[in-house]
Amino acid sequence: MDGTQWILGEKMKIYLDHIGIACNSLENASHFWRLIGLHEGEDEIVAEQGVTTRFFATSEDDSHTPMVELLEPIAEDTPIGKFLSKRGPGVQQVCFRVENLDAMIQYLVTNGIQMIDTEPRTGANNSLIAFVHPKSTGGVLVELTQR
């Protein structure tokens, strides 16, 4: 299987994009990922989500390679701040990259999947994102992205 799915009559590929890890400090959390040789990207503040992100790629060409995204909250009352106070540091979400986010959202909703976002919004690296509710995924927060 090559990760290709038919979505609303359109052949669409899907890739594991990244795993999001909530942390209290990007610097402290980065040590391990640097040590094992992952390629560090630039920090980015995503004000809409109240977070500063730092991506680590498994190769210099991050167009199709899975990444690790560290997420540091800007404040305690942000989604990541609340996650940290409730659960502590750790995996916060798994993200899949799709070719047509609007079509994927429509396809999921049509098939009874509960979405947090029924319309794409702006995420890190100026991408479009939407979250699937953990109730529909067996307890995992799933982010969908289109670059």
C-alpha positions in Angstrom: 0.0 0.0 0.0 1.5 3.4 -1.0 -0.6 5.7 1.1 -3.0 6.6 -1.7 -6.7 6.8 -1.0 -9.7 7.8 -3.1 -11.3 10.8 -1.5 -14.5 12.1 -3.1 -13.5 10.7 -6.5 -10.0 12.2 -6.3 -6.9 10.0 -5.9 -5.1 11.5 -2.9 -1.8 10.6 -1.2 -1.3 10.9 2.5 1.9 11.0 4.4 3.0 11.0 8.1 4.1 14.6 8.4 5.1 15.0 12.0 4.6 14.0 15.6 3.9 17.0 17.9 5.5 17.0 21.3 4.4 19.4 24.0 7.3 20.8 26.1 7.9 23.5 28.7 11.1 24.7 27.0 12.2 24.3 23.4 15.8 24.5 24.4 15.6 21.8 27.0 13.5 19.5 24.8 15.8 19.9 21.8 18.9 18.3 23.3 18.0 14.7 22.5 16.8 15.5 18.9 20.1 17.3 18.2 22.1 14.6 19.8 20.7 11.9 17.5 21.4 14.1 14.4 18.0 15.4 13.3 18.1 18.5 11.2 16.8 21.5 13.2 14.5 24.1 11.6 13.8 27.7 12.6 11.5 28.5 15.5 8.2 29.9 14.6 5.5 31.6 16.7 2.0 30.6 15.7 0.1 33.3 17.5 -3.4 31.9 16.6 -2.5 28.7 18.6 -0.5 30.4 21.3 2.6 28.3 20.6 6.2 28.5 19.5 7.2 25.6 17.3 10.6 24.0 16.4 10.7 21.2 13.8 13.3 18.5 13.5 13.6 16.6 10.3 15.1 13.1 9.7 16.7 14.4 6.5 17.7 17.8 5.0 14.9 17.4 2.4 11.8 17.6 4.7 9.3 17.6 1.8 8.2 14.0 2.4 10.2 12.9 5.5 8.4 12.6 8.9 9.4 15.2 11.4 9.3 15.9 15.1 7.6 19.2 16.1 8.3 20.6 19.6 5.5 22.8 20.9 6.2 25.4 23.7 3.2 27.4 24.9 3.3 31.2 24.8 1.1 31.2 27.9 -0.5 28.8 30.3 -4.1 29.4 29.0 -3.2 28.2 25.4 -4.1 24.7 24.1 -0.5 23.5 24.7 -0.3 25.3 28.0 -3.4 23.5 29.2 -2.2 20.2 27.8 1.0 20.5 29.8 -0.7 21.4 33.0 -3.1 18.5 32.6 -0.8 15.8 31.2 2.8 17.1 31.4 5.3 17.0 28.5 4.9 14.4 25.8 3.2 13.5 22.5 0.3 15.8 21.9 -0.7 14.9 18.3 0.1 13.0 15.2 -0.1 14.9 11.9 -0.8 13.6 8.4 -0.2 15.7 5.3 -2.8 15.5 2.6 -3.0 17.0 -0.9 -6.5 18.5 -0.5 -7.4 19.4 3.0 -10.9 20.7 2.2 -11.8 17.4 0.4 -10.4 15.3 3.3 -12.5 17.2 5.8 -15.6 16.8 3.8 -14.9 13.1 3.3 -14.4 12.5 7.0 -17.5 14.5 8.1 -19.6 12.7 5.5 -18.4 9.4 7.0 -19.3 10.3 10.6 -15.9 11.5 11.8 -16.1 14.3 14.4 -13.9 17.2 13.5 -12.6 20.0 15.8 -12.1 22.1 12.7 -14.5 21.8 9.8 -12.7 24.6 8.0 -8.9 24.8 7.5 -7.0 27.3 9.5 -3.4 28.6 9.3 -0.7 26.5 11.1 3.1 26.5 11.3 5.1 27.1 8.1 2.1 28.9 6.7 0.3 25.6 6.1 -3.4 24.8 6.3 -4.4 22.6 9.2 -7.5 21.0 10.7 -7.8 18.8 13.8 -9.8 15.5 14.1 -11.5 15.0 17.5 -9.9 12.2 19.6 -13.3 10.7 20.1 -13.2 9.6 16.4 -9.6 8.3 16.4 -9.4 6.0 19.4 -8.2 8.8 21.7 -5.4 10.3 19.6 -5.5 14.0 18.5 -4.9 13.9 14.8 -3.9 17.0 12.9 -4.3 17.1 9.1 -2.1 19.5 7.1 -1.8 20.8 3.5 1.4 22.6 2.6 
